[in-house]
């Protein structure tokens, strides 16, 4: 399993969900710091109304599911790499090692001819 695509999808959907909630929200924030640290206070009052709430929460839920999928895929990928040989791994992942072949071995291909300079003498 490759964890890169689910991780990218998770980051994109989480960002879209948070952006949907924050873009249509309104609220206030207060921060007070005092000498006895127990007197310090952070207060956030934020609310969002309408359909962005449903869309944002749904996107965040999908993003979290994709994040869990990416985490599991990363674990499986690392475990497989520990216990499987390289040729078996390539057959399981589906990305075989590509060997570069000269153009002359393909039918109908034009062989590469080196370019030479012709000097016109005077």
C-alpha positions in Angstrom: 0.0 0.0 0.0 1.2 3.5 -0.8 0.4 6.0 1.9 1.2 9.2 -0.2 -2.1 9.6 -2.0 -4.4 9.1 1.1 -2.2 11.5 3.0 -2.5 14.2 0.3 -6.2 13.7 0.2 -6.5 13.9 4.0 -4.6 17.1 4.2 -6.7 18.7 1.3 -10.0 17.6 2.8 -9.1 18.7 6.3 -8.0 22.1 5.1 -11.1 22.5 3.0 -13.3 21.5 6.0 -11.6 23.9 8.3 -11.6 26.7 5.7 -15.4 26.2 5.1 -16.1 26.5 8.8 -13.7 29.5 9.4 -14.7 31.4 6.3 -18.4 31.7 7.3 -17.8 32.0 11.0 -17.9 34.9 13.4 -16.7 35.3 16.9 -14.4 36.8 19.4 -11.1 35.9 21.1 -9.6 37.1 24.3 -6.3 36.3 26.0 -5.2 37.5 29.4 -1.8 36.7 30.9 -1.1 37.1 34.6 1.7 36.5 37.0 0.3 33.6 38.8 0.0 31.4 35.7 -3.2 30.0 37.1 -4.8 33.4 36.5 -4.0 33.3 32.7 -7.0 32.9 30.5 -7.7 32.1 26.8 -11.3 32.5 25.7 -12.5 31.7 22.1 -16.1 32.3 21.1 -16.7 31.1 17.6 -19.9 30.2 15.7 -20.8 29.3 12.2 -24.3 29.2 10.8 -25.8 27.5 7.7 -24.7 24.9 5.3 -20.9 25.5 5.8 -21.3 23.8 9.1 -22.5 20.6 7.6 -20.1 20.7 4.7 -17.2 21.6 6.9 -17.9 18.8 9.4 -18.3 16.3 6.6 -15.1 17.3 5.0 -13.2 17.1 8.3 -14.7 13.6 9.0 -13.6 12.4 5.5 -10.2 13.9 6.1 -9.8 12.1 9.4 -10.8 8.8 7.8 -8.2 9.4 5.0 -5.6 10.2 7.7 -6.3 6.9 9.4 -6.1 5.1 6.1 -2.8 6.8 5.3 -1.4 5.8 8.7 -2.4 2.2 8.3 -1.0 2.2 4.8 2.3 3.5 6.1 2.5 0.8 8.8 1.7 -1.9 6.3 4.2 -0.5 3.8 7.0 -0.5 6.4 6.2 -4.0 7.6 6.1 -5.4 4.1 9.5 -3.8 3.4 11.0 -5.5 6.4 9.9 -9.0 5.5 9.6 -9.2 1.7 12.4 -9.3 -0.9 12.7 -6.6 -3.5 11.4 -8.7 -6.4 8.3 -9.8 -4.4 7.7 -6.3 -3.3 7.7 -5.0 -6.9 5.1 -7.6 -7.9 2.9 -6.8 -4.9 3.1 -3.0 -5.3 2.6 -3.2 -9.0 5.5 -1.0 -10.0 8.1 -3.2 -11.6 11.6 -2.1 -12.0 11.9 -0.5 -15.4 15.0 -1.3 -17.4 16.1 1.3 -19.9 16.4 -0.2 -23.4 18.2 1.3 -26.4 16.0 2.8 -29.1 17.3 0.4 -31.7 15.7 -2.6 -30.0 12.2 -1.3 -30.8 10.7 -2.1 -34.2 10.3 0.9 -36.5 12.4 3.2 -34.3 15.0 5.4 -35.8 18.5 4.9 -34.6 20.3 7.8 -33.0 22.9 9.2 -35.3 25.6 11.5 -33.9 25.7 15.0 -35.4 29.0 16.1 -36.9 30.0 19.6 -37.8 31.0 20.5 -41.4 33.4 23.3 -41.7 33.5 25.3 -44.9 37.0 26.3 -45.5 38.2 29.5 -47.0 
